[in-house]
Amino acid sequence: MKKFRTYQLALSFYRDCQKCYVGDRIMRDQFKRASLSIVLNIAEGYGRVTSKDRRRFFTIAFGSLRETQCLLELLGEEELLKKADVVAASLYRLCQSPGCLLPIIRD
C-alpha cells in the first residue's frame, strides 16, 4: 500500500491527529475512533475486489473524515483542518470512481 496515495495521506493525517491534545475525555475518545476509522476503512476498501465494495468502505472513511473535521473545528486546529481537506479531496475522488485497485491475477 506504499504506492496508494490516499492511504498514505490518511495515515499521515492519523499520526498528526494522535499528537493533537484533546482535553475532554469523551471528545478525545470519539476523535481517536473517527481518525482511526478513516485509515482502516481505506485499507479495507483497498482489499475489496468489486467497485461496489470499495466504494462502500471509501464512503464510510469519508464520513469518518467529516466527523474528524468537525471535531478539529471545535478544537480550533486550523493546520490539521487543511491537511484533512487534502485527504478529503483524494478520498472523494476514490468514492466517485473506485476503479480496480488490485492487479488481476491470471493462471
C-alpha positions in Angstrom: 0.0 0.0 0.0 3.1 2.2 -0.1 2.0 3.4 -3.6 -1.6 4.1 -2.6 -1.6 7.8 -2.3 -4.9 8.3 -0.4 -3.9 5.7 2.2 -0.6 7.3 2.7 -2.2 10.8 3.1 -4.7 9.3 5.6 -2.0 7.5 7.6 0.0 10.7 7.9 -3.2 12.6 8.9 -3.9 10.0 11.5 -0.5 10.2 13.0 -0.8 14.0 13.2 -4.2 13.7 14.9 -2.6 11.5 17.6 -0.4 14.4 18.5 -3.3 16.7 19.0 -4.3 17.5 22.6 -8.0 16.9 23.3 -8.8 17.6 27.0 -12.4 16.3 27.1 -12.3 12.5 27.6 -15.5 11.8 25.5 -14.4 14.1 22.7 -10.9 12.5 22.8 -12.2 9.0 22.5 -14.5 9.9 19.6 -11.7 11.8 17.9 -9.4 8.8 18.2 -12.0 6.4 16.9 -13.1 8.6 14.0 -9.5 9.4 12.8 -8.5 5.7 13.0 -11.7 4.7 11.1 -10.5 6.8 8.1 -7.3 4.8 7.7 -8.8 1.4 8.5 -11.7 1.8 6.1 -9.5 3.0 3.3 -7.3 -0.1 3.9 -10.2 -2.5 3.9 -11.7 -0.9 0.8 -8.4 -1.3 -1.0 -8.5 -5.0 -0.3 -12.0 -5.5 -1.8 -12.4 -6.9 -5.3 -15.6 -5.2 -6.6 -16.0 -1.5 -7.1 -19.3 -1.6 -5.1 -17.4 -3.0 -2.1 -14.6 -0.5 -2.4 -17.0 2.4 -2.8 -18.8 1.4 0.4 -15.7 1.4 2.5 -14.3 4.6 1.0 -17.6 6.2 1.7 -17.5 5.1 5.3 -14.0 6.5 5.5 -15.2 9.8 4.0 -17.9 10.0 6.7 -15.4 9.5 9.4 -13.2 12.1 7.9 -16.1 14.6 8.1 -16.6 13.7 11.7 -13.0 14.3 12.4 -13.1 17.6 10.6 -16.0 18.7 12.8 -14.0 17.8 16.0 -11.0 19.7 14.6 -13.1 22.8 14.1 -14.4 22.5 17.7 -10.8 22.3 18.8 -9.6 25.2 16.6 -6.9 23.1 14.8 -6.5 25.0 11.6 -3.4 23.2 10.4 -4.9 19.8 10.8 -8.1 21.0 9.0 -6.0 22.0 6.0 -4.5 18.5 6.0 -7.9 17.0 6.3 -9.0 18.9 3.2 -6.2 17.3 1.2 -7.3 13.8 2.4 -10.9 14.6 1.7 -10.2 15.6 -1.9 -8.3 12.4 -2.6 -10.9 10.3 -0.8 -13.8 12.0 -2.6 -12.2 11.1 -6.0 -12.0 7.4 -4.8 -15.6 7.4 -3.8 -16.7 8.8 -7.2 -14.6 6.3 -9.1 -13.3 3.4 -7.0 -12.0 1.6 -10.1 -9.9 -1.5 -10.0 -7.1 -1.1 -7.4 -5.9 -4.7 -7.3 -3.9 -6.4 -10.1 -5.8 -9.2 -11.8 -4.0 -12.5 -11.3 -4.4 -14.9 -14.1 -3.4 -18.6 -14.1 
